[in-house]
Amino acid sequence: MKIFVKAKPNAKEDKIIPPPLTLIPETEEWYTVSVKEHPVGGRANEAITKLLAEYFHVSRSQVKLISGATSKRKVFDIKK
């Protein structure tokens, strides 16, 4: 499943805010993911990957960054 993420690096705490429930199935649903890591050397992306794996109860290897490695808006693929 593809999920869309708005990344917030250098935050006070690690947390995920799920998208609001919508009745329109074709709209993109954006998760807001805040992590304490700085966006240097891919450390924030790794922290987001780890947090998403915990949130969706999958291993880290099942969470893959598809696009947006240097952007605040990212797309992840999660294998279940």
C-alpha positions in Angstrom: 0.0 0.0 0.0 1.3 3.5 -0.8 1.1 6.2 1.8 1.8 9.9 1.5 3.8 11.5 4.3 4.4 15.1 5.3 7.7 15.0 7.2 8.5 17.2 10.1 12.2 16.6 11.1 13.8 18.2 14.1 10.6 18.0 16.2 10.3 17.8 19.9 8.9 14.3 19.9 8.4 11.3 17.5 4.8 10.9 16.5 2.4 10.1 13.6 -0.8 12.0 12.9 -3.0 10.0 10.6 -5.0 11.7 7.9 -8.6 12.7 8.6 -11.3 10.3 7.5 -12.7 11.3 4.1 -15.6 9.8 2.1 -13.8 10.4 -1.2 -11.8 7.2 -1.9 -9.6 8.7 -4.6 -8.0 11.6 -2.6 -4.5 11.3 -1.3 -4.4 10.9 2.4 -1.3 12.5 4.0 0.1 11.3 7.3 2.1 13.8 9.2 5.2 12.2 10.7 7.3 14.2 13.2 10.8 12.9 14.2 13.5 14.2 16.4 16.3 13.6 13.9 17.8 16.3 11.8 17.5 16.0 8.0 21.2 15.3 7.5 22.6 12.3 5.8 19.2 10.5 5.6 18.9 10.2 9.3 15.4 11.7 9.3 14.3 9.3 6.6 15.5 6.4 8.6 13.7 7.6 11.7 10.5 8.0 9.7 10.9 4.5 8.2 11.3 3.1 11.7 8.3 5.0 13.1 6.1 3.9 10.2 7.1 0.2 10.7 6.1 0.4 14.3 2.8 2.2 13.5 1.8 -0.3 10.9 3.2 -3.4 12.8 5.6 -4.5 10.1 9.3 -4.9 9.9 11.5 -2.1 8.8 12.4 -4.0 5.6 8.7 -3.9 4.6 8.7 0.0 4.5 10.4 1.5 1.5 10.8 5.1 0.5 9.6 5.5 -3.1 10.0 9.2 -3.7 10.8 12.4 -1.8 14.2 11.5 -0.3 15.2 15.2 0.0 11.6 16.7 0.2 9.2 17.2 3.1 6.6 15.4 1.1 7.4 11.7 0.7 5.8 8.5 -0.7 6.3 5.2 1.1 5.4 1.7 0.1 4.4 -0.6 2.9 4.2 -4.4 2.3 1.8 -6.3 4.5 
